[in-house]
Amino acid sequence: MKAETDIHESHPDIVKRLKRAEGHIRRVISMFEEGRPCLDLAQQLHAVEKAIAEAKRQLIHDHVDQCLDVAANGRGKPTRAVVSEFKAISRY
């Protein structure tokens, strides 16, 4: 059974955000290897964490905006499937 393609308008922006976070994570790893102070490390890890959390928030909001709107207007997946998906994504 083939997975359904679910690409939204916001996905390219989310990918850009995650690629920046990926680069930031690489830099933080280097900072650890360089023996940088714990305060610097904690600050940078916090920034990475915020970037990833923002990507997740954008994904969930986009899903709610697009997928639930489609279901509410009688297009796309059956309402029961959309509600089930919404319950699953809301756990994150």
Backbone torsions as a table, in degrees:
resi	resn	phi	psi	omega
1	MET	NA	126.1	-176.2
2	LYS	-82.5	135.8	178.1
3	ALA	-70.1	142.6	179.6
4	GLU	-73.9	136.6	177.0
5	THR	-76.6	130.5	-175.1
6	ASP	-134.0	68.5	-178.9
7	ILE	-99.6	128.6	-179.4
8	HIS	-111.0	164.5	-179.0
9	GLU	-58.2	-33.1	-176.9
10	SER	-80.2	-13.9	-174.1
11	HIS	-57.9	-42.5	177.2
12	PRO	-59.8	-38.0	177.4
13	ASP	-66.2	-39.0	178.9
14	ILE	-65.4	-41.4	178.5
15	VAL	-61.8	-43.4	177.9
16	LYS	-59.5	-45.2	-179.9
17	ARG	-60.8	-43.1	-179.7
18	LEU	-69.5	-34.8	176.7
19	LYS	-66.2	-37.5	174.9
20	ARG	-64.2	-42.5	178.5
21	ALA	-63.4	-38.1	178.2
22	GLU	-60.5	-45.1	177.3
23	GLY	-63.6	-38.8	178.9
24	HIS	-64.7	-41.4	178.3
25	ILE	-61.6	-42.9	177.9
26	ARG	-58.9	-41.1	179.4
27	ARG	-65.6	-40.1	178.8
28	VAL	-63.7	-40.7	177.3
29	ILE	-60.2	-43.4	177.2
30	SER	-60.6	-39.7	178.9
31	MET	-61.4	-40.2	176.5
32	PHE	-61.3	-46.7	-178.4
33	GLU	-65.0	-28.1	178.3
34	GLU	-80.7	-10.2	-179.3
35	GLY	77.1	32.1	-179.6
36	ARG	-64.7	157.6	-179.2
37	PRO	-61.0	147.4	-177.8
38	CYS	-58.8	-36.5	179.2
39	LEU	-61.7	-44.7	177.5
40	ASP	-60.8	-43.3	-179.9
41	LEU	-63.2	-45.4	-179.5
42	ALA	-62.7	-41.2	179.3
43	GLN	-62.6	-44.2	-178.6
44	GLN	-69.7	-38.1	176.7
45	LEU	-65.0	-36.7	176.6
46	HIS	-62.5	-41.8	178.8
47	ALA	-62.9	-41.2	178.3
48	VAL	-64.4	-45.5	179.8
49	GLU	-58.7	-43.5	178.8
50	LYS	-64.6	-40.3	179.9
51	ALA	-62.6	-42.8	180.0
52	ILE	-69.8	-40.7	178.0
53	ALA	-62.0	-38.3	178.8
54	GLU	-67.3	-38.2	176.7
55	ALA	-62.7	-42.5	178.8
56	LYS	-65.0	-43.2	179.0
57	ARG	-60.4	-44.4	-179.9
58	GLN	-63.2	-41.6	178.2
59	LEU	-60.7	-48.0	-177.8
60	ILE	-65.4	-44.5	179.2
61	HIS	-62.8	-40.8	178.5
62	ASP	-63.6	-42.2	178.9
63	HIS	-60.7	-46.5	179.9
64	VAL	-61.6	-48.4	-178.0
65	ASP	-59.9	-47.4	-173.3
66	GLN	-86.1	-52.7	-173.3
67	CYS	-69.5	-42.4	-179.9
68	LEU	-71.3	-32.8	176.3
69	ASP	-63.4	-44.1	178.6
70	VAL	-60.5	-45.3	-179.3
71	ALA	-65.6	-40.9	-178.9
72	ALA	-63.8	-28.2	-179.0
73	ASN	-96.2	11.9	173.9
74	GLY	75.7	19.3	178.6
75	ARG	-112.5	156.4	174.3
76	GLY	81.4	-144.4	-175.2
77	LYS	-64.8	154.9	174.4
78	PRO	-61.5	148.4	-176.7
79	THR	-53.5	-42.0	-179.2
80	ARG	-59.1	-41.8	179.7
81	ALA	-66.4	-39.6	-179.6
82	VAL	-67.1	-42.7	179.2
83	VAL	-63.4	-42.3	178.4
84	SER	-61.6	-43.4	178.3
85	GLU	-63.5	-42.1	179.2
86	PHE	-62.4	-42.1	177.5
87	LYS	-61.0	-41.9	-179.2
88	ALA	-66.1	-45.4	-176.6
89	ILE	-71.5	-27.2	-179.1
90	SER	-69.9	-15.5	176.1
91	ARG	-69.1	-19.7	-177.2
92	TYR	-96.3	NA	NA
